[in-house]
Amino acid sequence: MNETGTAENRHMPDPETWVDQYGDYLYRFALSRLQDSAAAEDLVQDTFLAALHARENFKGRSSVTTWLTGILKHKIIDHFRKESRLQPVEDVEPFTPSLDDLFDEKGKWKVGPSKWTVSPTELYEQKEFWRILTQCLSELSGRLAQAFTLRELEELSTEEICKVLNISATNCWVILYRARMLLRRCLELNWFDTNPDGAS
């Protein structure tokens, strides 16, 4: 196994070329999750530095891109964890519209959301949709965007999200619920209502 790993390590690009080969991709990846260009740049730099120190551990079981992205994901989660320490534990951000504007006293839609007839997989692959989704995420308050990113993009469990953001399970559920409602409304207004392919 050691011989194989050593052989595969020989195929790793020279670290001096990492920025040129992977910098743009990693920056876009970080920016789509942070909506903060300065923070994205810092985390990509931290990723390269961590990878440089850990390059001997790369065994070639995945591509260099996947390996670097994995390191970056951990950096992003650490970033969210540090930011959460600056926010009150009980903080659940208000948002507009309020739930009262969307639901009646029995919890039913006052005006139901339009049907999404396009496959989520197809939408994800469309650059324009991803651009609008990122824009909608940037309009969410910090903790809403962080919780949604950790759940839907990084696929963390509720327990893991609670540990990262230092919140209770109940708070996590409320935050995710609000984030999804806001994103759904934002996407309906900015994507489905303006894109003929997404019309029902």
N, C-alpha and C positions, 0 to 999 in steps of 0.2 A: 504493500500500500504506500509505503514511504517513497519507493522508487517511482510509482505512478504519479504521486503527488509532485515529486520533484520534476518529473518530465513535464507535467502539465503546467507547473509554475514557469517553465521556460517559455511558455506561450503567452504569458502575461505581458502586455505592452509595458514599455519603459515608463516608470512613474512620471518622468518628465513630459510625457505625451498625454497624461491623463486629462489635464485641463482641456486640451484641444479636442480629444476624442469623446470625452464624457461630460464636460462642463455644462454645455448648453442643455443637454437632456436632464441632468441632475438639477440644474437651476429651474427649469420648467416644472419638474416634478415637485420641488420644494415650494415654488411660488403657488402652484395650484392648491396646495394644502395650507399655506400660511397667509397668502394674499398680502405679503409684506416683502418687498424686493430686497431691502437691506438685510432682513432676517434670513431670507432665502440664500443670499450670497454668503452670509456668515456660516450657515449650516453646511453649505456645499464645501466651503473651505475647511471646516471642521471635519467633514467627511473624508476629504482627500488626506488630511493630516492623520486621521485615525487609520485610514487604509494604508498609508505609508508605513506606520508603525506595525500594522498587522499583516503586511503583505506576505510574510513567511507562512502565515496560517492559511493562505489561499491554496486550496487543493485542486482547483479546476473542476469541481463537481457542478458548478454553474458558470455562467458567463461572467466576465468581469463587470459588465453592466448590472447584472442581477446582484452580484456581490456588493458593489458600491451602493446600489439602491437600498439594499438591506441595511447597510450602515447608516445611510441617510435617514431611513425610516426611524431608526432608534434615536437619531439626533433630533428629529421632529418631535417625537414623543417626549423626549427630555425637555425640549423647548416648551411644549405645552405644560409639562409638569411644573417648570419654573414659573411660567406665567400665572398658573393657577394659584400659586402661593401669594400672589399680589391681589387676588380677588377674594372677597368674603366667602366663607364656606357656604353660607346659606343663600348666596346670591343666585337668583334666577331672573335673568334679564327680562324686562318688559319688552313688548314688541307691538308693532302695528301692522295689520289690524289686530285687535284683541280677539280672544276666542269668542267673546260675546257677539262679535260682529259676524262670525262664521257659523255659529251653532245656536239652535233654540234652547229652551229650558230643558228639553228632553235629550239634548246632545245630538240632535239630527241637523244636517246641513240646512241652513236657510236658503243658500244658493249652492247647489252641489257643484263640485269641481267637474270640469269637462273630462270626458273619457280619453285616456291615453291609448291610442291604437297602434303606436309604433313600438316595436320591440326595444326594450331597454338596451340590449346588446347592440342593436343597430344605431341607437342614439349615441351610445358611448363612443362609437367609432367615428362619429361625425364631429369634425373639428369645431364647427360652428356651435353645435350643442354644448361641447365641452367648454368653449369660451363663455357662453352664456351662463352655464352652471357655475363656473368659477366667478363670474361677475355677481351672480346671485349669492354665492357663498361670502363674497367680500362685503356684501351689504348686511350680513348677519352680525350681531354683536359678538365679541370675542369668544365667550364660552359656548354659545350656540354653534358657531362655526367649528370650534375645536371638537366638541362632542360629536357633531355630525361627521367630521373628517375621521375621527378615531373609529367610529362605528362603521361607516359605509365605505370609506376608502382604505383604512388600515385594518378593518375587520376585527377590532378588539371586542371583547365581551363586555357586558355591563360592569362586571366586577373590575375588570382591568381599567375601564374608563373612569370608574369611581376613584381608583387609586391614583391615576394620573392627574385627574382634575380636582382631587380632594373633595368629593361631593358624596352625598348619600345616594342609594339606589333610587329612592323616590325622586330626588332632585334630577338625577340622570334621566329618568323616564320623562319627566316634565320637559326638560331641556331638549331632549331628542324629539319629543312630540312637537314642540313649538318650532324647532328648526325645520322639521319635515313639512309642517304646514306652511311656513313662510317660503321655503324653497319651492314647494308645489305651486303656490300662488304665483311666485316670481316667474317660474318656468312657464306657467300657463299664460301669463301676460306677455312675456318676452320671447317665448319660443313657439308654443302651440297656437297662439292667436295670430302669429305673424308668419308661420311656416305652413304652407299648403300641405306639405307631406305629413304634418302632424295633426292636421284637422281631422275631426271625427266625422 
